[in-house]
Amino acid sequence: MLVIGWSVTVIAVNSHSHPWMELGMLVVGVILNIWSMIGIILHFRLKKQNKI
């Protein structure tokens, strides 16, 4: 999900299409990046708690 979010963000920044399409892709990319980072943080916290 992080790779997809990063890819969509890069495409949105580098594309020369309609402004509303660029904005939509940028929003989707940022949401996917934030969502995946929250998932990674929660995964490592749960993994750390299970080791204790």
N, CA, C and O atoms as a DFTB+ gen file, in Angstrom:
208 C
 N C O
     1  1       0.832      -1.178       0.000
     2  2       0.000       0.000       0.000
     3  2       0.884       1.252       0.000
     4  3       0.552       2.262      -0.621
     5  1       2.000       1.166       0.699
     6  2       2.915       2.307       0.723
     7  2       3.478       2.571      -0.666
     8  3       3.599       3.725      -1.077
     9  1       3.821       1.520      -1.385
    10  2       4.364       1.678      -2.731
    11  2       3.309       2.247      -3.676
    12  3       3.619       3.099      -4.510
    13  1       2.078       1.787      -3.554
    14  2       1.005       2.303      -4.400
    15  2       0.743       3.777      -4.092
    16  3       0.602       4.587      -5.009
    17  1       0.679       4.124      -2.817
    18  2       0.464       5.517      -2.432
    19  2       1.587       6.416      -2.915
    20  3       1.343       7.526      -3.388
    21  1       2.825       5.935      -2.797
    22  2       3.967       6.712      -3.251
    23  2       3.926       6.881      -4.764
    24  3       4.201       7.965      -5.280
    25  1       3.582       5.806      -5.477
    26  2       3.514       5.862      -6.937
    27  2       2.426       6.820      -7.412
    28  3       2.651       7.601      -8.337
    29  1       1.260       6.768      -6.793
    30  2       0.173       7.673      -7.181
    31  2       0.566       9.122      -6.915
    32  3       0.244      10.004      -7.710
    33  1       1.250       9.372      -5.821
    34  2       1.691      10.726      -5.501
    35  2       2.699      11.228      -6.532
    36  3       2.615      12.371      -6.981
    37  1       3.644      10.378      -6.903
    38  2       4.651      10.767      -7.901
    39  2       3.993      11.038      -9.250
    40  3       4.331      12.011      -9.923
    41  1       3.055      10.180      -9.646
    42  2       2.354      10.381     -10.917
    43  2       1.563      11.684     -10.885
    44  3       1.548      12.424     -11.870
    45  1       0.906      11.971      -9.766
    46  2       0.110      13.201      -9.663
    47  2       0.987      14.442      -9.757
    48  3       0.602      15.436     -10.373
    49  1       2.163      14.383      -9.148
    50  2       3.047      15.548      -9.162
    51  2       3.657      15.749     -10.553
    52  3       3.834      16.886     -10.990
    53  1       3.975      14.666     -11.243
    54  2       4.659      14.764     -12.533
    55  2       3.734      14.801     -13.742
    56  3       4.204      15.054     -14.852
    57  1       2.458      14.563     -13.574
    58  2       1.557      14.545     -14.720
    59  2       1.096      15.958     -15.068
    60  3       1.095      16.863     -14.234
    61  1       0.711      16.107     -16.315
    62  2       0.196      17.395     -16.785
    63  2      -1.207      17.174     -17.329
    64  3      -1.451      17.308     -18.528
    65  1      -2.118      16.836     -16.439
    66  2      -3.509      16.608     -16.831
    67  2      -4.384      17.674     -16.177
    68  3      -3.887      18.704     -15.722
    69  1      -5.668      17.420     -16.136
    70  2      -6.600      18.385     -15.545
    71  2      -6.254      18.612     -14.071
    72  3      -5.888      17.667     -13.373
    73  1      -6.364      19.840     -13.597
    74  2      -6.030      20.144     -12.198
    75  2      -6.845      19.334     -11.200
    76  3      -6.315      18.922     -10.168
    77  1      -8.129      19.096     -11.484
    78  2      -8.962      18.339     -10.540
    79  2      -8.508      16.882     -10.479
    80  3      -8.611      16.241      -9.434
    81  1      -8.001      16.355     -11.609
    82  2      -7.507      14.975     -11.618
    83  2      -6.196      14.871     -10.840
    84  3      -5.988      13.908     -10.102
    85  1      -5.317      15.852     -11.000
    86  2      -4.066      15.873     -10.243
    87  2      -4.346      15.974      -8.749
    88  3      -3.730      15.276      -7.944
    89  1      -5.286      16.853      -8.386
    90  2      -5.620      17.023      -6.975
    91  2      -6.213      15.747      -6.394
    92  3      -5.870      15.354      -5.279
    93  1      -7.101      15.099      -7.141
    94  2      -7.699      13.846      -6.669
    95  2      -6.664      12.753      -6.475
    96  3      -6.692      12.036      -5.475
    97  1      -5.746      12.624      -7.434
    98  2      -4.703      11.606      -7.306
    99  2      -3.771      11.924      -6.150
   100  3      -3.315      11.019      -5.451
   101  1      -3.485      13.201      -5.945
   102  2      -2.618      13.605      -4.842
   103  2      -3.268      13.285      -3.501
   104  3      -2.598      12.798      -2.591
   105  1      -4.551      13.551      -3.369
   106  2      -5.272      13.259      -2.127
   107  2      -5.294      11.749      -1.868
   108  3      -5.054      11.305      -0.746
   109  1      -5.580      10.968      -2.908
   110  2      -5.598       9.506      -2.750
   111  2      -4.212       8.997      -2.350
   112  3      -4.094       8.140      -1.475
   113  1      -3.175       9.518      -2.985
   114  2      -1.809       9.103      -2.659
   115  2      -1.432       9.432      -1.225
   116  3      -0.815       8.615      -0.542
   117  1      -1.793      10.612      -0.768
   118  2      -1.471      11.014       0.610
   119  2      -2.247      10.161       1.612
   120  3      -1.697       9.753       2.635
   121  1      -3.512       9.893       1.325
   122  2      -4.313       9.052       2.223
   123  2      -3.727       7.644       2.303
   124  3      -3.625       7.078       3.392
   125  1      -3.341       7.075       1.161
   126  2      -2.740       5.738       1.176
   127  2      -1.419       5.729       1.932
   128  3      -1.131       4.779       2.660
   129  1      -0.618       6.769       1.770
   130  2       0.655       6.841       2.498
   131  2       0.433       6.934       4.003
   132  3       1.099       6.242       4.772
   133  1      -0.489       7.777       4.422
   134  2      -0.767       7.920       5.855
   135  2      -1.322       6.626       6.421
   136  3      -0.916       6.195       7.500
   137  1      -2.247       6.002       5.702
   138  2      -2.850       4.759       6.152
   139  2      -1.801       3.653       6.285
   140  3      -1.817       2.900       7.259
   141  1      -0.902       3.554       5.327
   142  2       0.115       2.510       5.387
   143  2       1.114       2.783       6.507
   144  3       1.575       1.842       7.154
   145  1       1.454       4.028       6.750
   146  2       2.378       4.338       7.846
   147  2       1.752       4.028       9.203
   148  3       2.438       3.539      10.100
   149  1       0.470       4.303       9.364
   150  2      -0.218       3.941      10.606
   151  2      -0.203       2.424      10.771
   152  3       0.023       1.920      11.871
   153  1      -0.443       1.697       9.683
   154  2      -0.405       0.237       9.741
   155  2       0.966      -0.297      10.112
   156  3       1.072      -1.239      10.898
   157  1       2.017       0.292       9.558
   158  2       3.381      -0.145       9.880
   159  2       3.693       0.129      11.347
   160  3       4.263      -0.724      12.028
   161  1       3.324       1.312      11.840
   162  2       3.583       1.651      13.243
   163  2       2.845       0.701      14.168
   164  3       3.424       0.202      15.133
   165  1       1.559       0.440      13.883
   166  2       0.803      -0.484      14.729
   167  2       1.366      -1.897      14.664
   168  3       1.399      -2.599      15.675
   169  1       1.808      -2.317      13.490
   170  2       2.380      -3.656      13.342
   171  2       3.620      -3.824      14.213
   172  3       3.749      -4.822      14.922
   173  1       4.532      -2.855      14.164
   174  2       5.756      -2.968      14.941
   175  2       5.501      -2.838      16.440
   176  3       6.197      -3.465      17.238
   177  1       4.516      -2.033      16.832
   178  2       4.190      -1.936      18.262
   179  2       3.613      -3.251      18.776
   180  3       3.979      -3.695      19.864
   181  1       2.726      -3.876      18.021
   182  2       2.162      -5.154      18.446
   183  2       3.219      -6.242      18.446
   184  3       3.221      -7.106      19.324
   185  1       4.121      -6.211      17.471
   186  2       5.193      -7.194      17.403
   187  2       6.127      -7.031      18.612
   188  3       6.585      -8.020      19.184
   189  1       6.403      -5.784      18.994
   190  2       7.275      -5.509      20.143
   191  2       6.599      -5.956      21.437
   192  3       7.271      -6.486      22.322
   193  1       5.291      -5.755      21.569
   194  2       4.577      -6.152      22.779
   195  2       4.519      -7.674      22.911
   196  3       4.570      -8.196      24.025
   197  1       4.416      -8.384      21.804
   198  2       4.357      -9.841      21.847
   199  2       5.674     -10.470      22.250
   200  3       5.682     -11.580      22.781
   201  1       6.800      -9.788      22.012
   202  2       8.120     -10.302      22.393
   203  2       8.324     -10.229      23.903
   204  3       9.046     -11.047      24.471
   205  1       7.691      -9.254      24.554
   206  2       7.913      -9.034      25.996
   207  2       7.264     -10.095      26.792
   208  3       7.341     -10.080      28.021
